[in-house]
Amino acid sequence: MLAFLGLFLLGLGALSVFQVLRARKRIHAMVTTETMASHELRELHQVALGAVGAGAFRQRIEAAGTARPHPSGPLTSQLGRTECVWFRTRITRKYETRTGSGNGGNLARKSQMVSDFLSASPFLVEDGSGATVVVPEKGIVDHAPKTVDHFEPYRPGDNKPLGFLDIPGVTRHERTLGHQQEEWVLRAGAQFYVRGEARDDERGELTIGAPSDGSPFLMTGLSEQDLIAVERNKTKIFGVMAWGGLVLGPLALGGHWLLQG
């Protein structure tokens, strides 16, 4: 028991260290990147166009304002059918599986990710001086409101049999309980902040997307100040967990070996 506890605490400590470093990296990216209004970005882009032509502009920036639909039109989310500019849809299968052999085995509840869809269509971030196109790519909009959180119970016939006979818990040793359906959306008119890379293509069209240097691509429904506060709070919480796990974990393992001896 002490060995398991020690390994668990060490794993928790290592994971917490990763979360602390990730939060610090995100904070550093925000405080060292300049926030630019839409007109300032356009002026800088025009200077680059005149100097080197289209397709060469690259500038790490922050932009903040209001989310607006792309001129091609708004999106409609998959589950809630909500009109929005961005959405994420996640489906998780909940099931029971039998551990051990025979009828004496125990049933354990588990989860399996079925799908995690992120809309990639461009939208706008608009401030008082204009609007800039944002290309979300594979990015997640942090703190977008969750609009769907529904558990759909399993109904016979939802799953195809794995063989000629389909006896849950016997022929396939597991039974589907249902699917957790979740959806997050960013509606038009919502507060929006992005930290990324402004760039243009060969036609000179300007967009904000994921930085090509691998630095954090941040999109959120919060203000920059609120997001920094959230990340700083993470460093405190995970910092305590890291110290606890990395100190108590070896102590628990040491106690195990002492008892074994």
C-alpha positions as CSV (number, residue, x, y, z in Angstrom):
1,M,0.0,0.0,0.0
2,L,2.8,2.4,0.9
3,A,4.6,1.6,-2.4
4,F,1.5,2.4,-4.4
5,L,1.0,5.6,-2.4
6,G,4.6,6.6,-2.9
7,L,4.5,6.0,-6.7
8,F,1.2,7.9,-6.9
9,L,2.6,10.9,-5.0
10,L,5.8,11.0,-7.2
11,G,3.6,10.9,-10.3
12,L,1.4,13.7,-9.0
13,G,4.5,15.7,-8.1
14,A,6.0,15.3,-11.6
15,L,2.7,16.2,-13.3
16,S,2.4,19.3,-11.0
17,V,5.9,20.4,-11.9
18,F,4.9,20.2,-15.6
19,Q,1.8,22.3,-15.0
20,V,3.8,24.9,-13.1
21,L,6.3,25.3,-15.9
22,R,3.5,25.4,-18.5
23,A,1.7,28.2,-16.6
24,R,4.9,30.2,-16.2
25,K,5.7,29.9,-19.9
26,R,2.2,31.2,-20.7
27,I,2.6,34.1,-18.3
28,H,6.0,35.0,-19.7
29,A,4.6,34.9,-23.3
30,M,1.8,37.3,-22.3
31,V,3.9,39.8,-20.4
32,T,6.6,40.0,-23.1
33,T,4.3,40.3,-26.1
34,E,3.0,43.7,-27.2
35,T,-0.7,44.3,-27.5
36,M,-1.5,46.0,-30.8
37,A,-4.7,47.7,-31.9
38,S,-6.1,46.7,-35.3
39,H,-5.0,49.9,-37.0
40,E,-1.5,49.7,-35.6
41,L,-1.2,46.2,-37.0
42,R,-2.4,47.3,-40.4
43,E,0.0,50.2,-40.5
44,L,2.9,47.9,-39.6
45,H,1.8,45.4,-42.2
46,Q,1.7,48.1,-44.9
47,V,5.3,49.2,-44.1
48,A,6.4,45.5,-44.5
49,L,4.5,45.2,-47.8
50,G,6.3,48.3,-49.1
51,A,9.7,47.0,-48.0
52,V,9.7,43.3,-48.8
53,G,6.3,42.5,-50.5
54,A,3.6,40.1,-49.6
55,G,4.2,36.8,-47.8
56,A,7.1,37.8,-45.6
57,F,5.3,39.6,-42.7
58,R,5.7,37.9,-39.3
59,Q,5.0,39.6,-36.0
60,R,4.2,38.1,-32.6
61,I,1.4,40.1,-31.1
62,E,-1.6,40.3,-28.7
63,A,-5.0,41.5,-29.8
64,A,-8.0,42.0,-27.7
65,G,-11.6,43.1,-28.3
66,T,-14.8,41.5,-29.4
67,A,-15.3,38.2,-31.3
68,R,-17.2,38.7,-34.6
69,P,-18.1,36.3,-37.4
70,H,-16.0,36.1,-40.5
71,P,-17.5,37.7,-43.6
72,S,-18.3,34.2,-44.8
73,G,-20.8,34.0,-42.0
74,P,-21.2,32.6,-38.5
75,L,-20.9,28.9,-37.5
76,T,-23.5,26.6,-35.9
77,S,-22.3,24.3,-33.2
78,Q,-22.9,20.5,-33.6
79,L,-24.8,19.6,-30.5
80,G,-26.5,22.7,-29.2
81,R,-27.1,24.2,-32.7
82,T,-25.8,27.5,-31.2
83,E,-24.8,30.3,-33.6
84,C,-21.2,31.2,-32.8
85,V,-17.8,32.0,-34.2
86,W,-15.9,29.0,-32.6
87,F,-17.0,25.8,-30.9
88,R,-15.6,22.6,-29.4
89,T,-17.5,19.3,-29.2
90,R,-16.4,16.4,-27.1
91,I,-18.0,12.9,-26.8
92,T,-16.8,10.5,-24.1
93,R,-18.0,6.9,-23.8
94,K,-18.6,5.7,-20.3
95,Y,-18.5,2.0,-19.8
96,E,-18.0,-0.9,-17.3
97,T,-15.4,-3.6,-17.8
98,R,-14.9,-6.8,-15.9
99,T,-11.5,-7.3,-14.3
100,G,-10.2,-10.7,-13.3
101,S,-11.6,-13.9,-14.6
102,G,-15.0,-15.7,-14.3
103,N,-18.0,-14.3,-12.6
104,G,-16.0,-13.4,-9.5
105,G,-14.2,-10.5,-11.3
106,N,-14.9,-6.9,-10.3
107,L,-16.6,-4.3,-12.5
108,A,-14.6,-1.1,-13.0
109,R,-16.0,2.1,-14.6
110,K,-13.9,3.7,-17.3
111,S,-14.0,6.4,-19.9
112,Q,-13.0,6.4,-23.6
113,M,-12.7,9.5,-25.7
114,V,-14.8,9.1,-28.9
115,S,-14.3,12.4,-30.5
116,D,-12.9,15.9,-29.7
117,F,-13.8,18.3,-32.5
118,L,-12.4,21.9,-32.7
119,S,-13.8,24.2,-35.3
120,A,-11.0,25.7,-37.5
121,S,-13.0,28.3,-39.4
122,P,-11.6,31.9,-39.2
123,F,-13.4,34.7,-37.3
124,L,-12.6,38.3,-36.4
125,V,-11.3,40.1,-33.3
126,E,-12.7,43.6,-33.4
127,D,-11.6,46.6,-31.4
128,G,-12.4,50.3,-31.8
129,S,-10.0,50.8,-34.7
130,G,-11.0,47.8,-36.9
131,A,-11.0,44.0,-37.1
132,T,-8.4,41.3,-37.8
133,V,-8.9,37.8,-39.0
134,V,-8.1,35.0,-36.4
135,V,-7.3,31.5,-37.7
136,P,-7.8,29.1,-34.7
137,E,-6.4,26.1,-36.5
138,K,-6.2,23.3,-33.7
139,G,-6.2,25.8,-30.9
140,I,-8.6,25.8,-27.9
141,V,-10.4,29.0,-26.8
142,D,-9.8,28.8,-23.0
143,H,-12.8,29.7,-20.8
144,A,-15.3,29.6,-23.6
145,P,-18.7,29.0,-22.0
146,K,-19.9,25.4,-21.8
147,T,-23.3,25.2,-23.4
148,V,-23.9,21.5,-23.5
149,D,-23.1,19.0,-20.7
150,H,-25.5,16.0,-21.2
151,F,-25.2,12.3,-20.5
152,E,-27.0,10.1,-23.1
153,P,-27.7,6.6,-21.6
154,Y,-26.9,3.6,-23.7
155,R,-29.8,2.2,-25.7
156,P,-29.7,-1.4,-27.1
157,G,-28.7,-1.3,-30.7
158,D,-26.3,1.7,-30.3
159,N,-23.3,-0.6,-30.5
160,K,-22.6,-3.3,-33.1
161,P,-22.0,-6.8,-31.7
162,L,-18.3,-7.9,-31.7
163,G,-19.3,-11.4,-32.6
164,F,-22.2,-13.7,-33.4
165,L,-23.4,-13.4,-29.8
166,D,-23.4,-10.1,-28.0
167,I,-23.7,-10.6,-24.2
168,P,-22.2,-7.6,-22.4
169,G,-19.9,-8.6,-19.6
170,V,-19.6,-12.2,-21.1
171,T,-18.6,-12.1,-24.8
172,R,-16.9,-8.8,-24.7
173,H,-16.3,-8.3,-21.0
174,E,-17.7,-4.7,-21.0
175,R,-20.9,-2.8,-21.0
176,T,-21.5,0.7,-22.4
177,L,-23.3,2.9,-19.9
178,G,-23.7,5.9,-22.3
179,H,-22.0,8.9,-23.8
180,Q,-21.1,12.2,-22.1
181,Q,-21.8,15.0,-24.6
182,E,-20.0,18.4,-24.0
183,E,-19.8,21.5,-26.0
184,W,-18.2,24.9,-25.6
185,V,-18.9,27.9,-27.8
186,L,-17.6,31.4,-28.4
187,R,-20.5,33.6,-29.4
188,A,-20.4,36.7,-31.6
189,G,-20.0,39.7,-29.3
190,A,-18.1,37.9,-26.6
191,Q,-14.9,39.3,-25.1
192,F,-11.9,37.8,-26.8
193,Y,-8.1,37.9,-26.4
194,V,-5.5,36.2,-28.6
195,R,-1.7,35.9,-28.3
196,G,-0.2,34.6,-31.5
197,E,1.6,35.5,-34.7
198,A,0.3,38.0,-37.3
199,R,1.3,37.0,-40.8
200,D,0.3,37.5,-44.4
201,D,0.1,35.2,-47.4
202,E,1.2,35.7,-51.0
203,R,-1.9,37.9,-51.6
204,G,-1.1,40.1,-48.7
205,E,-4.1,39.0,-46.6
206,L,-3.3,39.5,-42.9
207,T,-4.3,36.9,-40.2
208,I,-3.4,36.0,-36.7
209,G,-2.6,32.3,-36.1
210,A,-0.3,29.9,-34.2
211,P,3.3,31.2,-33.8
212,S,5.7,29.5,-36.2
213,D,8.4,29.4,-33.5
214,G,6.3,27.1,-31.2
215,S,5.7,29.7,-28.5
216,P,2.2,29.6,-26.8
217,F,-0.8,30.3,-29.0
218,L,-3.4,31.7,-26.5
219,M,-7.0,32.3,-27.2
220,T,-9.5,33.0,-24.4
221,G,-12.8,34.5,-23.5
222,L,-11.2,36.4,-20.6
223,S,-9.1,39.6,-20.6
224,E,-5.3,39.3,-20.6
225,Q,-5.2,40.4,-17.0
226,D,-7.7,37.8,-15.9
227,L,-5.9,35.1,-17.8
228,I,-2.6,36.0,-16.2
229,A,-4.3,35.9,-12.8
230,V,-5.7,32.4,-13.6
231,E,-2.2,31.2,-14.6
232,R,-0.6,32.7,-11.5
233,N,-3.1,30.9,-9.3
234,K,-2.2,27.6,-11.1
235,T,1.5,28.1,-10.2
236,K,0.6,28.4,-6.6
237,I,-1.8,25.4,-6.4
238,F,0.4,23.1,-8.5
239,G,3.5,24.4,-6.7
240,V,2.2,23.1,-3.4
241,M,1.2,19.8,-5.0
242,A,4.6,19.5,-6.6
243,W,6.4,20.0,-3.3
244,G,4.0,17.6,-1.5
245,G,4.3,14.9,-4.1
246,L,8.1,15.0,-4.5
247,V,8.7,15.1,-0.8
248,L,6.1,12.7,0.6
249,G,6.4,10.2,-2.3
250,P,10.0,9.2,-1.5
251,L,9.1,9.1,2.2
252,A,6.3,6.7,1.5
253,L,8.6,4.5,-0.6
254,G,11.2,4.5,2.1
255,G,8.6,3.4,4.7
256,H,7.6,0.6,2.4
257,W,11.2,-0.7,2.1
258,L,11.7,-0.4,5.8
259,L,8.6,-2.5,6.5
260,Q,9.8,-5.0,3.9
261,G,13.1,-5.3,5.6
